[in-house]
Amino acid sequence: MINKNYGVIRMEKVVIERKRNTPVRLECDVLVAGGGTAGIVAALAAARNGAKTVVIDRYGYLGGTMLNGAGPLHSFFNLYKAFPGAEKTQVVKGIPQEIIDRMIEAGGSFGHVEQEKGYSYDSTVTLIDWEIFKGVIFDMMCEAGVKLLLHTLIVDTIKEGNKVKGVIIESKSGREAVLANIVIDATGDADVAYKAGVKCINTYPDGHVGMPFGMANVNIKKAVSYFEDNDMITQIAYAKKGDCDDNIIRVGFNLKKIPAIREYMEKHGMFGPLSVSFHENDMSFINCTNIKPLDALDVEEITRAEIELRKQVVEMSKLFKKYIPGFENAYISWTPIHFGVRRTRIVECEHDITIDEIVNAKRFDDEVAVYGFHDCAPRIMIKNAGVYGIPYRALLPKGVENLLVAGRLISSDWEAHMSTRNTVSCMVQGQAVGTAAALCTKTGVSPRMLDVKLLQKTLKEQGVYFG
Ligand SMILES: Cc1cc2nc3c(=O)[nH]c(=O)nc-3n(C[C@H](O)[C@H](O)[C@H](O)COP(=O)(O)OP(=O)(O)OC[C@H]3O[C@@H](n4cnc5c(N)ncnc54)[C@H](O)[C@@H]3O)c2cc1C
Protein backbone atom coordinates (compact mmCIF):
# COMPACT_ATOMS: atom_id res chain seq x y z
CA MET A 1 0.00 0.00 0.00
CA ILE A 2 1.29 3.49 -0.80
CA ASN A 3 1.27 6.12 1.92
CA LYS A 4 0.10 9.29 0.15
CA ASN A 5 2.41 11.59 2.06
CA TYR A 6 5.67 9.73 2.13
CA GLY A 7 5.42 7.29 -0.74
CA VAL A 8 6.46 4.58 1.74
CA ILE A 9 5.47 1.12 0.60
CA ARG A 10 3.85 -0.87 3.37
CA MET A 11 4.26 -4.59 2.80
CA GLU A 12 1.02 -6.57 2.69
CA LYS A 13 2.63 -8.95 5.15
CA VAL A 14 0.92 -10.46 8.18
CA VAL A 15 1.97 -12.44 11.24
CA ILE A 16 -0.14 -15.20 12.76
CA GLU A 17 -0.59 -14.53 16.48
CA ARG A 18 -0.83 -17.41 18.90
CA LYS A 19 -4.27 -18.46 20.12
CA ARG A 20 -4.83 -17.44 23.71
CA ASN A 21 -7.25 -17.60 26.60
CA THR A 22 -8.00 -14.05 27.70
CA PRO A 23 -8.84 -13.63 31.39
CA VAL A 24 -12.00 -11.67 32.30
CA ARG A 25 -10.98 -8.88 34.66
CA LEU A 26 -14.46 -7.44 35.30
CA GLU A 27 -18.15 -7.92 34.55
CA CYS A 28 -20.53 -4.99 34.82
CA ASP A 29 -23.91 -3.60 33.76
CA VAL A 30 -22.59 -0.58 31.85
CA LEU A 31 -19.15 -0.24 30.34
CA VAL A 32 -18.16 3.27 29.26
CA ALA A 33 -15.39 3.08 26.68
CA GLY A 34 -13.46 6.35 26.96
CA GLY A 35 -13.59 8.59 30.03
CA GLY A 36 -13.56 11.85 28.08
CA THR A 37 -16.06 14.66 27.73
CA ALA A 38 -19.09 12.46 26.97
CA GLY A 39 -17.84 9.40 28.86
CA ILE A 40 -17.56 10.97 32.30
CA VAL A 41 -21.14 12.24 32.22
CA ALA A 42 -22.37 8.91 30.82
CA ALA A 43 -20.66 7.04 33.66
CA LEU A 44 -22.07 9.32 36.38
CA ALA A 45 -25.57 9.02 34.90
CA ALA A 46 -25.37 5.22 34.61
CA ALA A 47 -24.02 4.67 38.12
CA ARG A 48 -26.46 7.08 39.75
CA ASN A 49 -29.30 5.20 38.06
CA GLY A 50 -28.23 2.01 39.75
CA ALA A 51 -25.95 0.38 37.16
CA LYS A 52 -22.69 -1.29 38.11
CA THR A 53 -20.51 0.94 35.91
CA VAL A 54 -16.94 0.72 34.64
CA VAL A 55 -15.05 3.46 32.76
CA ILE A 56 -11.96 2.61 30.73
CA ASP A 57 -9.50 5.21 29.47
CA ARG A 58 -6.04 5.06 27.93
CA TYR A 59 -4.81 8.07 29.94
CA GLY A 60 -4.20 8.65 33.65
CA TYR A 61 -6.93 11.27 34.04
CA LEU A 62 -10.57 11.69 33.03
CA GLY A 63 -11.90 14.47 30.81
CA GLY A 64 -10.43 13.69 27.39
CA THR A 65 -10.25 16.50 24.85
CA MET A 66 -12.12 18.86 27.20
CA LEU A 67 -8.85 19.13 29.21
CA ASN A 68 -6.50 18.43 26.37
CA GLY A 69 -7.55 20.59 23.45
CA ALA A 70 -10.72 22.54 24.19
CA GLY A 71 -10.62 25.90 25.94
CA PRO A 72 -13.99 27.31 26.94
CA LEU A 73 -16.90 24.90 27.19
CA HIS A 74 -19.37 25.72 24.40
CA SER A 75 -22.11 26.40 25.60
CA PHE A 76 -24.56 26.08 28.46
CA PHE A 77 -26.68 28.98 27.08
CA ASN A 78 -28.45 29.94 23.88
CA LEU A 79 -26.96 32.65 21.65
CA TYR A 80 -29.14 35.35 23.24
CA LYS A 81 -26.71 38.23 22.75
CA ALA A 82 -26.71 37.81 18.95
CA PHE A 83 -30.49 38.26 18.69
CA PRO A 84 -31.77 41.56 20.14
CA GLY A 85 -34.74 40.87 22.40
CA ALA A 86 -33.99 37.15 22.76
CA GLU A 87 -34.35 35.71 26.23
CA LYS A 88 -31.20 34.57 28.02
CA THR A 89 -31.82 30.84 28.57
CA GLN A 90 -29.67 28.19 30.13
CA VAL A 91 -30.30 25.24 27.82
CA VAL A 92 -27.96 22.69 29.39
CA LYS A 93 -28.41 21.75 33.02
CA GLY A 94 -28.39 18.30 34.70
CA ILE A 95 -25.04 16.62 35.40
CA PRO A 96 -22.97 19.02 33.22
CA GLN A 97 -24.19 21.95 35.37
CA GLU A 98 -23.55 19.97 38.55
CA ILE A 99 -19.93 19.50 37.43
CA ILE A 100 -19.61 23.28 36.97
CA ASP A 101 -21.14 23.86 40.43
CA ARG A 102 -18.59 21.47 41.94
CA MET A 103 -15.81 23.24 40.03
CA ILE A 104 -16.92 26.66 41.35
CA GLU A 105 -17.00 25.24 44.88
CA ALA A 106 -13.46 23.89 44.41
CA GLY A 107 -12.20 27.26 43.11
CA GLY A 108 -11.78 25.84 39.59
CA SER A 109 -14.32 27.84 37.56
CA PHE A 110 -15.69 31.38 37.22
CA GLY A 111 -19.09 29.90 36.28
CA HIS A 112 -20.85 31.16 33.15
CA VAL A 113 -19.47 34.58 32.23
CA GLU A 114 -20.97 36.89 29.58
CA GLN A 115 -18.72 37.75 26.65
CA GLU A 116 -18.28 41.52 26.20
CA LYS A 117 -17.06 41.19 22.63
CA GLY A 118 -17.58 38.32 20.17
CA TYR A 119 -20.89 37.47 21.83
CA SER A 120 -22.51 36.65 18.48
CA TYR A 121 -20.13 33.68 18.43
CA ASP A 122 -20.90 32.62 21.99
CA SER A 123 -22.85 34.73 24.46
CA THR A 124 -21.27 33.18 27.55
CA VAL A 125 -17.94 31.58 28.28
CA THR A 126 -17.43 28.76 30.81
CA LEU A 127 -13.87 27.95 31.83
CA ILE A 128 -12.60 25.15 34.02
CA ASP A 129 -9.17 24.83 35.56
CA TRP A 130 -8.04 21.48 34.18
CA GLU A 131 -5.89 20.41 37.13
CA ILE A 132 -8.66 21.12 39.64
CA PHE A 133 -11.09 19.32 37.33
CA LYS A 134 -9.02 16.14 37.43
CA GLY A 135 -9.45 15.91 41.22
CA VAL A 136 -13.11 16.98 41.25
CA ILE A 137 -14.12 14.40 38.67
CA PHE A 138 -12.30 11.57 40.49
CA ASP A 139 -14.26 12.58 43.62
CA MET A 140 -17.55 12.54 41.73
CA MET A 141 -16.80 9.13 40.20
CA CYS A 142 -15.88 7.74 43.59
CA GLU A 143 -19.06 9.15 45.21
CA ALA A 144 -21.18 7.56 42.44
CA GLY A 145 -19.40 4.21 42.85
CA VAL A 146 -17.95 4.10 39.31
CA LYS A 147 -15.09 1.65 38.83
CA LEU A 148 -12.18 3.16 36.86
CA LEU A 149 -9.58 1.40 34.72
CA LEU A 150 -7.02 4.00 33.68
CA HIS A 151 -3.89 3.53 31.54
CA THR A 152 -5.92 0.92 29.72
CA LEU A 153 -6.30 0.72 25.96
CA ILE A 154 -9.39 -0.84 24.40
CA VAL A 155 -8.11 -2.93 21.51
CA ASP A 156 -11.10 -5.00 20.41
CA THR A 157 -14.83 -5.54 20.87
CA ILE A 158 -16.38 -8.81 22.00
CA LYS A 159 -19.50 -9.79 20.08
CA GLU A 160 -21.92 -12.71 20.04
CA GLY A 161 -24.00 -12.61 16.88
CA ASN A 162 -24.95 -8.96 16.54
CA LYS A 163 -24.78 -8.31 20.29
CA VAL A 164 -21.87 -6.42 21.80
CA LYS A 165 -20.77 -8.23 24.96
CA GLY A 166 -17.73 -6.27 26.11
CA VAL A 167 -14.23 -5.24 25.11
CA ILE A 168 -10.68 -6.54 25.06
CA ILE A 169 -8.24 -4.31 26.90
CA GLU A 170 -4.47 -4.07 27.18
CA SER A 171 -2.63 -2.52 30.08
CA LYS A 172 0.41 -3.16 32.26
CA SER A 173 -1.63 -6.10 33.62
CA GLY A 174 -1.69 -7.69 30.17
CA ARG A 175 -4.46 -8.52 27.74
CA GLU A 176 -7.84 -9.00 29.43
CA ALA A 177 -11.59 -8.82 28.82
CA VAL A 178 -14.30 -6.70 30.42
CA LEU A 179 -17.85 -7.97 29.92
CA ALA A 180 -20.95 -5.80 30.09
CA ASN A 181 -24.67 -5.77 29.53
CA ILE A 182 -24.51 -2.45 27.63
CA VAL A 183 -21.43 -0.77 26.15
CA ILE A 184 -21.22 2.97 25.50
CA ASP A 185 -18.68 4.01 22.88
CA ALA A 186 -17.39 7.41 24.00
CA THR A 187 -13.89 7.00 22.52
CA GLY A 188 -14.29 9.93 20.09
CA ASP A 189 -12.83 7.74 17.32
CA ALA A 190 -15.58 5.08 17.53
CA ASP A 191 -13.00 2.41 18.33
CA VAL A 192 -15.62 0.07 19.84
CA ALA A 193 -18.31 0.56 17.19
CA TYR A 194 -15.76 0.13 14.40
CA LYS A 195 -14.38 -3.08 15.88
CA ALA A 196 -17.97 -4.30 16.34
CA GLY A 197 -18.41 -4.02 12.59
CA VAL A 198 -20.75 -1.02 12.70
CA LYS A 199 -20.59 1.03 9.52
CA CYS A 200 -18.41 4.07 10.20
CA ILE A 201 -17.37 6.92 7.92
CA ASN A 202 -13.74 8.01 8.06
CA THR A 203 -14.18 11.75 7.59
CA TYR A 204 -10.63 12.29 6.32
CA PRO A 205 -9.81 14.69 4.64
CA ASP A 206 -12.06 17.16 6.42
CA GLY A 207 -10.61 16.54 9.85
CA HIS A 208 -7.93 18.99 10.84
CA VAL A 209 -5.93 18.71 14.03
CA GLY A 210 -4.36 21.32 16.28
CA MET A 211 -2.26 21.70 19.37
CA PRO A 212 -3.28 24.43 21.80
CA PHE A 213 -0.56 25.48 24.24
CA GLY A 214 -0.11 27.71 27.26
CA MET A 215 2.35 30.54 27.99
CA ALA A 216 3.22 31.74 31.50
CA ASN A 217 4.80 34.99 32.69
CA VAL A 218 2.71 37.06 30.28
CA ASN A 219 1.75 40.64 31.09
CA ILE A 220 -1.79 40.04 29.85
CA LYS A 221 -3.01 43.61 30.46
CA LYS A 222 -0.12 45.01 28.41
CA ALA A 223 -0.75 42.52 25.58
CA VAL A 224 -4.48 43.26 25.52
CA SER A 225 -3.92 47.01 25.45
CA TYR A 226 -1.58 46.47 22.45
CA PHE A 227 -4.33 44.38 20.76
CA GLU A 228 -6.88 47.11 21.54
CA ASP A 229 -4.65 49.90 20.16
CA ASN A 230 -4.25 47.94 16.93
CA ASP A 231 -7.91 46.93 16.62
CA MET A 232 -7.05 43.23 16.84
CA ILE A 233 -9.56 41.98 19.43
CA THR A 234 -12.32 39.64 18.26
CA GLN A 235 -13.54 38.29 21.62
CA ILE A 236 -13.16 39.33 25.23
CA ALA A 237 -14.59 38.36 28.63
CA TYR A 238 -13.68 39.41 32.16
CA ALA A 239 -13.94 37.83 35.63
CA LYS A 240 -12.18 38.18 38.96
CA LYS A 241 -9.13 35.90 38.90
CA GLY A 242 -8.07 36.63 42.44
CA ASP A 243 -6.38 39.45 44.25
CA CYS A 244 -5.00 41.14 41.14
CA ASP A 245 -6.06 43.75 38.60
CA ASP A 246 -5.72 41.37 35.64
CA ASN A 247 -9.32 40.27 35.06
CA ILE A 248 -9.10 39.11 31.43
CA ILE A 249 -10.18 35.46 31.13
CA ARG A 250 -10.89 35.17 27.43
CA VAL A 251 -9.36 37.01 24.49
CA GLY A 252 -9.54 36.36 20.78
CA PHE A 253 -7.08 38.38 18.71
CA ASN A 254 -6.30 38.69 15.04
CA LEU A 255 -2.58 38.10 14.79
CA LYS A 256 -2.63 38.37 11.02
CA LYS A 257 -2.30 42.13 11.48
CA ILE A 258 1.38 41.52 12.35
CA PRO A 259 3.07 40.82 8.96
CA ALA A 260 5.75 38.36 10.20
CA ILE A 261 3.16 36.35 12.12
CA ARG A 262 0.64 36.50 9.27
CA GLU A 263 3.26 35.03 6.92
CA TYR A 264 3.96 32.11 9.29
CA MET A 265 0.27 31.45 10.00
CA GLU A 266 -0.76 31.54 6.36
CA LYS A 267 2.06 29.21 5.38
CA HIS A 268 0.73 26.64 7.87
CA GLY A 269 -3.02 27.24 7.43
CA MET A 270 -3.44 28.54 10.98
CA PHE A 271 -6.42 30.50 12.30
CA GLY A 272 -7.22 32.37 15.50
CA PRO A 273 -5.85 32.62 18.04
CA LEU A 274 -8.41 32.29 20.74
CA SER A 275 -7.04 32.22 24.24
CA VAL A 276 -8.15 31.80 27.82
CA SER A 277 -6.54 32.69 31.12
CA PHE A 278 -7.37 31.18 34.52
CA HIS A 279 -4.65 32.89 36.55
CA GLU A 280 -2.76 36.18 36.66
CA ASN A 281 -0.01 36.36 33.99
CA ASP A 282 -0.94 32.94 32.68
CA MET A 283 -2.25 32.58 29.13
CA SER A 284 -3.37 29.05 29.87
CA PHE A 285 -4.64 28.19 26.40
CA ILE A 286 -3.69 29.60 23.00
CA ASN A 287 -5.42 27.89 20.10
CA CYS A 288 -3.97 28.57 16.64
CA THR A 289 -1.68 25.77 15.44
CA ASN A 290 -3.16 23.59 12.77
CA ILE A 291 -2.58 20.85 10.19
CA LYS A 292 -5.05 20.00 7.48
CA PRO A 293 -5.81 17.55 5.98
CA LEU A 294 -4.68 14.65 8.09
CA ASP A 295 -5.88 11.09 8.65
CA ALA A 296 -5.82 10.97 12.44
CA LEU A 297 -6.48 7.22 12.36
CA ASP A 298 -3.20 6.40 10.63
CA VAL A 299 -0.30 5.93 13.03
CA GLU A 300 2.29 7.43 10.67
CA GLU A 301 0.12 10.48 10.04
CA ILE A 302 -0.43 10.82 13.80
CA THR A 303 3.31 10.74 14.36
CA ARG A 304 3.89 13.36 11.65
CA ALA A 305 1.23 15.59 13.22
CA GLU A 306 2.83 15.43 16.68
CA ILE A 307 6.22 16.40 15.26
CA GLU A 308 4.90 19.23 13.07
CA LEU A 309 2.52 20.68 15.65
CA ARG A 310 5.11 20.68 18.42
CA LYS A 311 7.41 22.59 16.06
CA GLN A 312 4.61 25.07 15.33
CA VAL A 313 4.06 25.63 19.06
CA VAL A 314 7.73 26.54 19.60
CA GLU A 315 7.83 28.78 16.52
CA MET A 316 4.61 30.59 17.46
CA SER A 317 5.82 31.16 21.02
CA LYS A 318 9.02 32.75 19.64
CA LEU A 319 6.94 35.03 17.38
CA PHE A 320 4.74 36.01 20.34
CA LYS A 321 7.81 36.92 22.41
CA LYS A 322 9.34 38.91 19.58
CA TYR A 323 6.34 40.83 18.30
CA ILE A 324 3.71 41.13 21.06
CA PRO A 325 4.34 43.57 23.93
CA GLY A 326 3.59 41.76 27.19
CA PHE A 327 5.05 38.43 25.99
CA GLU A 328 8.74 39.48 26.22
CA ASN A 329 9.47 37.26 29.24
CA ALA A 330 6.90 34.57 28.56
CA TYR A 331 7.61 30.87 28.16
CA ILE A 332 5.66 27.78 27.11
CA SER A 333 4.01 26.39 30.23
CA TRP A 334 1.81 23.62 28.83
CA THR A 335 1.22 21.46 25.79
CA PRO A 336 -1.39 18.71 25.62
CA ILE A 337 -0.60 15.03 26.07
CA HIS A 338 -1.74 14.48 22.47
CA PHE A 339 -2.62 16.83 19.62
CA GLY A 340 -6.33 17.67 19.48
CA VAL A 341 -8.54 15.80 17.03
CA ARG A 342 -11.82 17.33 15.94
CA ARG A 343 -13.22 14.57 13.75
CA THR A 344 -12.27 11.08 12.64
CA ARG A 345 -14.77 8.20 12.38
CA ILE A 346 -18.48 8.92 12.43
CA VAL A 347 -20.80 6.07 13.42
CA GLU A 348 -23.80 5.35 11.24
CA CYS A 349 -26.74 5.78 13.61
CA GLU A 350 -30.51 5.45 13.24
CA HIS A 351 -30.66 9.23 12.76
CA ASP A 352 -27.96 11.48 11.32
CA ILE A 353 -28.36 15.06 12.57
CA THR A 354 -28.19 17.52 9.66
CA ILE A 355 -27.27 21.18 9.49
CA ASP A 356 -30.81 22.02 8.31
CA GLU A 357 -32.24 20.49 11.47
CA ILE A 358 -29.75 22.45 13.56
CA VAL A 359 -30.25 25.91 12.03
CA ASN A 360 -34.03 25.44 11.92
CA ALA A 361 -34.12 24.47 15.62
CA LYS A 362 -35.81 21.14 14.85
CA ARG A 363 -37.33 19.29 17.77
CA PHE A 364 -37.92 15.51 17.85
CA ASP A 365 -40.43 13.22 19.59
CA ASP A 366 -37.56 11.08 20.86
CA GLU A 367 -35.17 13.89 21.81
CA VAL A 368 -33.05 13.31 24.90
CA ALA A 369 -31.31 16.70 25.09
CA VAL A 370 -31.28 20.11 23.43
CA TYR A 371 -28.35 22.29 22.38
CA GLY A 372 -27.94 25.87 21.15
CA PHE A 373 -24.35 26.56 20.02
CA HIS A 374 -22.69 26.40 16.60
CA ASP A 375 -18.93 26.80 16.19
CA CYS A 376 -19.32 28.80 12.94
CA ALA A 377 -21.51 31.49 14.56
CA PRO A 378 -22.32 34.18 13.60
CA ARG A 379 -22.04 32.77 10.04
CA ILE A 380 -24.17 29.76 11.05
CA MET A 381 -26.62 30.20 13.92
CA ILE A 382 -29.65 28.40 15.28
CA LYS A 383 -32.67 30.50 14.35
CA ASN A 384 -34.00 33.01 16.87
CA ALA A 385 -31.42 32.07 19.51
CA GLY A 386 -33.20 28.72 19.76
CA VAL A 387 -32.16 25.14 20.40
CA TYR A 388 -32.39 21.93 18.41
CA GLY A 389 -33.17 18.50 19.80
CA ILE A 390 -30.75 15.58 19.90
CA PRO A 391 -32.87 12.51 19.15
CA TYR A 392 -32.21 9.23 20.95
CA ARG A 393 -31.89 7.59 17.51
CA ALA A 394 -28.80 9.77 16.81
CA LEU A 395 -27.03 7.87 19.63
CA LEU A 396 -28.17 4.41 18.55
CA PRO A 397 -25.88 2.70 16.01
CA LYS A 398 -27.40 0.76 13.15
CA GLY A 399 -27.14 -3.00 12.85
CA VAL A 400 -25.84 -3.89 16.31
CA GLU A 401 -27.39 -4.49 19.73
CA ASN A 402 -26.38 -3.40 23.23
CA LEU A 403 -24.24 -0.50 22.01
CA LEU A 404 -24.84 3.25 22.44
CA VAL A 405 -22.57 6.08 21.29
CA ALA A 406 -21.99 9.68 22.37
CA GLY A 407 -19.61 12.54 21.63
CA ARG A 408 -17.76 13.75 18.56
CA LEU A 409 -18.41 10.45 16.76
CA ILE A 410 -21.93 11.42 15.61
CA SER A 411 -23.17 13.64 12.69
CA SER A 412 -21.65 12.85 9.32
CA ASP A 413 -22.37 16.32 7.89
CA TRP A 414 -19.35 18.56 8.63
CA GLU A 415 -21.45 21.64 9.35
CA ALA A 416 -23.74 19.70 11.71
CA HIS A 417 -20.68 18.24 13.41
CA MET A 418 -19.40 21.78 14.05
CA SER A 419 -22.26 21.96 16.57
CA THR A 420 -22.70 18.41 17.91
CA ARG A 421 -18.99 17.87 18.61
CA ASN A 422 -18.65 20.74 21.10
CA THR A 423 -17.92 19.87 24.71
CA VAL A 424 -21.28 20.72 26.26
CA SER A 425 -23.16 18.86 23.51
CA CYS A 426 -20.97 15.80 24.18
CA MET A 427 -21.79 16.11 27.89
CA VAL A 428 -25.58 16.16 27.39
CA GLN A 429 -25.33 13.24 25.00
CA GLY A 430 -23.38 11.47 27.75
CA GLN A 431 -26.14 11.96 30.32
CA ALA A 432 -28.68 10.61 27.82
CA VAL A 433 -26.81 7.41 26.94
CA GLY A 434 -25.65 6.73 30.52
CA THR A 435 -29.23 6.98 31.77
CA ALA A 436 -30.52 4.91 28.84
CA ALA A 437 -27.96 2.17 29.49
CA ALA A 438 -28.91 1.98 33.18
CA LEU A 439 -32.62 1.83 32.33
CA CYS A 440 -31.95 -0.97 29.81
CA THR A 441 -30.26 -2.98 32.56
CA LYS A 442 -33.05 -2.24 35.02
CA THR A 443 -35.87 -3.13 32.63
CA GLY A 444 -34.05 -5.97 30.86
CA VAL A 445 -34.30 -4.58 27.32
CA SER A 446 -31.81 -3.64 24.63
CA PRO A 447 -31.24 0.07 23.81
CA ARG A 448 -33.29 -0.35 20.62
CA MET A 449 -36.31 -1.58 22.62
CA LEU A 450 -36.02 0.99 25.43
CA ASP A 451 -39.17 2.98 26.23
CA VAL A 452 -38.03 6.47 25.18
CA LYS A 453 -40.82 8.12 27.18
CA LEU A 454 -39.41 6.50 30.32
CA LEU A 455 -35.94 7.75 29.38
CA GLN A 456 -37.21 11.31 28.80
CA LYS A 457 -39.15 11.27 32.09
CA THR A 458 -36.06 10.07 33.99
CA LEU A 459 -33.82 12.69 32.36
CA LYS A 460 -36.32 15.47 33.17
CA GLU A 461 -36.54 14.33 36.79
CA GLN A 462 -32.74 14.41 36.92
CA GLY A 463 -32.50 18.02 35.79
CA VAL A 464 -32.08 17.76 32.01
CA TYR A 465 -33.53 20.81 30.26
CA PHE A 466 -35.98 20.23 27.43
CA GLY A 467 -37.26 23.81 27.04
C1 LIG B 1 -7.91 21.81 19.16
C2 LIG B 1 -9.33 21.69 19.62
C3 LIG B 1 -9.96 22.78 20.17
C4 LIG B 1 -11.29 22.67 20.60
N1 LIG B 1 -11.88 23.75 21.19
C5 LIG B 1 -13.11 23.62 21.71
C6 LIG B 1 -13.68 24.68 22.47
O1 LIG B 1 -13.05 25.73 22.65
N2 LIG B 1 -14.91 24.48 23.01
C7 LIG B 1 -15.61 23.32 22.84
O2 LIG B 1 -16.71 23.21 23.37
N3 LIG B 1 -15.10 22.30 22.11
C8 LIG B 1 -13.87 22.42 21.57
N4 LIG B 1 -13.32 21.38 20.87
C9 LIG B 1 -14.14 20.17 20.62
C10 LIG B 1 -14.30 19.28 21.84
O3 LIG B 1 -13.25 19.47 22.75
C11 LIG B 1 -14.35 17.79 21.48
O4 LIG B 1 -15.11 17.57 20.32
C12 LIG B 1 -14.99 17.00 22.62
O5 LIG B 1 -14.29 17.27 23.81
C13 LIG B 1 -14.99 15.53 22.28
O6 LIG B 1 -15.54 14.81 23.35
P1 LIG B 1 -15.67 13.22 23.26
O7 LIG B 1 -16.23 12.77 24.55
O8 LIG B 1 -16.34 12.83 22.00
O9 LIG B 1 -14.16 12.74 23.10
P2 LIG B 1 -12.93 12.93 24.14
O10 LIG B 1 -13.21 14.00 25.13
O11 LIG B 1 -11.72 13.05 23.31
O12 LIG B 1 -12.97 11.56 24.90
C14 LIG B 1 -12.55 10.35 24.33
C15 LIG B 1 -11.87 9.55 25.44
O13 LIG B 1 -11.67 8.23 25.02
C16 LIG B 1 -10.36 7.82 25.33
N5 LIG B 1 -10.03 6.81 24.33
C17 LIG B 1 -10.06 6.93 22.99
N6 LIG B 1 -9.75 5.76 22.40
C18 LIG B 1 -9.53 4.88 23.40
C19 LIG B 1 -9.18 3.51 23.43
N7 LIG B 1 -9.04 2.79 22.31
N8 LIG B 1 -8.99 2.92 24.63
C20 LIG B 1 -9.14 3.62 25.78
N9 LIG B 1 -9.48 4.93 25.82
C21 LIG B 1 -9.68 5.53 24.64
C22 LIG B 1 -9.53 9.08 25.24
O14 LIG B 1 -8.36 8.98 26.01
C23 LIG B 1 -10.50 10.14 25.78
O15 LIG B 1 -10.40 10.32 27.17
C24 LIG B 1 -11.99 21.45 20.43
C25 LIG B 1 -11.36 20.35 19.88
C26 LIG B 1 -10.04 20.45 19.47
C27 LIG B 1 -9.37 19.25 18.91
The ligand as a MOL file (V3000), in Angstrom:
LIG
                    3D

  0  0  0     0  0            999 V3000
M  V30 BEGIN CTAB
M  V30 COUNTS 53 58 0 0 0
M  V30 BEGIN ATOM
M  V30 1 C -7.9110 21.8100 19.1640 0
M  V30 2 C -9.3330 21.6930 19.6190 0
M  V30 3 C -9.9620 22.7780 20.1700 0
M  V30 4 C -11.2930 22.6700 20.5960 0
M  V30 5 N -11.8830 23.7460 21.1870 0
M  V30 6 C -13.1140 23.6220 21.7090 0
M  V30 7 C -13.6760 24.6770 22.4710 0
M  V30 8 O -13.0520 25.7270 22.6540 0
M  V30 9 N -14.9080 24.4840 23.0060 0
M  V30 10 C -15.6090 23.3210 22.8380 0
M  V30 11 O -16.7090 23.2130 23.3720 0
M  V30 12 N -15.1030 22.2980 22.1130 0
M  V30 13 C -13.8680 22.4220 21.5660 0
M  V30 14 N -13.3180 21.3810 20.8670 0
M  V30 15 C -14.1410 20.1670 20.6210 0
M  V30 16 C -14.3000 19.2820 21.8410 0
M  V30 17 O -13.2450 19.4740 22.7480 0
M  V30 18 C -14.3550 17.7940 21.4770 0
M  V30 19 O -15.1070 17.5690 20.3180 0
M  V30 20 C -14.9900 17.0040 22.6220 0
M  V30 21 O -14.2870 17.2660 23.8140 0
M  V30 22 C -14.9860 15.5310 22.2800 0
M  V30 23 O -15.5390 14.8100 23.3470 0
M  V30 24 P -15.6730 13.2180 23.2550 0
M  V30 25 O -16.2260 12.7730 24.5540 0
M  V30 26 O -16.3440 12.8320 22.0000 0
M  V30 27 O -14.1620 12.7410 23.0980 0
M  V30 28 P -12.9330 12.9310 24.1360 0
M  V30 29 O -13.2090 14.0040 25.1270 0
M  V30 30 O -11.7220 13.0530 23.3090 0
M  V30 31 O -12.9730 11.5600 24.9000 0
M  V30 32 C -12.5540 10.3470 24.3290 0
M  V30 33 C -11.8690 9.5550 25.4380 0
M  V30 34 O -11.6740 8.2300 25.0160 0
M  V30 35 C -10.3620 7.8230 25.3300 0
M  V30 36 N -10.0280 6.8070 24.3290 0
M  V30 37 C -10.0580 6.9270 22.9950 0
M  V30 38 N -9.7520 5.7630 22.4040 0
M  V30 39 C -9.5270 4.8790 23.3970 0
M  V30 40 C -9.1790 3.5070 23.4310 0
M  V30 41 N -9.0400 2.7940 22.3090 0
M  V30 42 N -8.9900 2.9170 24.6330 0
M  V30 43 C -9.1420 3.6230 25.7840 0
M  V30 44 N -9.4850 4.9280 25.8160 0
M  V30 45 C -9.6850 5.5330 24.6390 0
M  V30 46 C -9.5300 9.0770 25.2430 0
M  V30 47 O -8.3600 8.9790 26.0110 0
M  V30 48 C -10.5010 10.1390 25.7750 0
M  V30 49 O -10.3980 10.3210 27.1660 0
M  V30 50 C -11.9910 21.4510 20.4330 0
M  V30 51 C -11.3610 20.3450 19.8790 0
M  V30 52 C -10.0390 20.4530 19.4740 0
M  V30 53 C -9.3670 19.2500 18.9130 0
M  V30 END ATOM
M  V30 BEGIN BOND
M  V30 1 1 1 2
M  V30 2 1 2 3
M  V30 3 2 2 52
M  V30 4 2 3 4
M  V30 5 1 4 5
M  V30 6 1 4 50
M  V30 7 2 5 6
M  V30 8 1 6 7
M  V30 9 1 6 13
M  V30 10 2 7 8
M  V30 11 1 7 9
M  V30 12 1 9 10
M  V30 13 2 10 11
M  V30 14 1 10 12
M  V30 15 2 12 13
M  V30 16 1 13 14
M  V30 17 1 14 15
M  V30 18 1 14 50
M  V30 19 1 15 16
M  V30 20 1 16 17
M  V30 21 1 16 18
M  V30 22 1 18 19
M  V30 23 1 18 20
M  V30 24 1 20 21
M  V30 25 1 20 22
M  V30 26 1 22 23
M  V30 27 1 23 24
M  V30 28 2 24 25
M  V30 29 1 24 26
M  V30 30 1 24 27
M  V30 31 1 27 28
M  V30 32 2 28 29
M  V30 33 1 28 30
M  V30 34 1 28 31
M  V30 35 1 31 32
M  V30 36 1 32 33
M  V30 37 1 33 34
M  V30 38 1 33 48
M  V30 39 1 34 35
M  V30 40 1 35 36
M  V30 41 1 35 46
M  V30 42 1 36 37
M  V30 43 1 36 45
M  V30 44 2 37 38
M  V30 45 1 38 39
M  V30 46 1 39 40
M  V30 47 2 39 45
M  V30 48 1 40 41
M  V30 49 2 40 42
M  V30 50 1 42 43
M  V30 51 2 43 44
M  V30 52 1 44 45
M  V30 53 1 46 47
M  V30 54 1 46 48
M  V30 55 1 48 49
M  V30 56 2 50 51
M  V30 57 1 51 52
M  V30 58 1 52 53
M  V30 END BOND
M  V30 END CTAB
M  END
